[in-house]
Amino acid sequence: MGEWDFDLEAFEAGLDDTLARGREAFQGQYAAEINALSGLSREEIDHITPDTTGLEIYDQLITVVKESSRVNLQQAQLKKEIMKLGEVGIQIAKKVPSLATLFE
C-alpha cells in the first residue's frame, strides 16, 4: 500500500461499528442528556473556558455520556466518569439540568 492508501474494507467495518454504537447510545437511558449536551453552543462552552481545552473536554464528555447510555451505566458511575474529566468537564455537565443533579 502506498502512503495515501488505506484499507477501505476495514474503514467501512469500523464505521459501521461506530454508527451502531451511536444508535445504541441514543436509545439508552441518557439519550436526553446526549441531546442536551449536543445542543450547547460554543459560547456556553467558551464561558467556562475560552481556550480549546473546553472544546476537547466537551467532546470527551459527550463520548462519556454516549458510552454510559449505550451500556446503561448507573448514575453514580457516570458521575465518577465525568469527575475524571476534571472541573471543566463537571462545569459543562452542569449546563444540563439532569446531569447537574448528579453534583448536588
Phi, psi and omega in degrees: 000141178282177182303324185260358179280148173213166182278098183299321180297317178294320178300312181295322178295317177296320178295317177301318179296316180297317179295321178296318179296322178296317177299316179298320180297317182286351175258356183276185187289344180251025181301318180296323180292322177298314179298318180295316178298318181296335181274356178293142181273163176300323179297321179295321178290315181297333178295329178281313177204121187282351181272178183291347177303320180300317180292323178294314179295320178302314178298317179295321179298315178300318179297317179299314182291321177299312181293323177297321178293316182300321183261005181055050180294143178293153183301320180299320179287323176300317178302315179299319180294321177294320180298330178296339179279354177086186185299322179297316178298319178295315181296322177293315179302324181292349175288344178255113186309318182290334174278328179300325181297338177295337187251015179273000000 
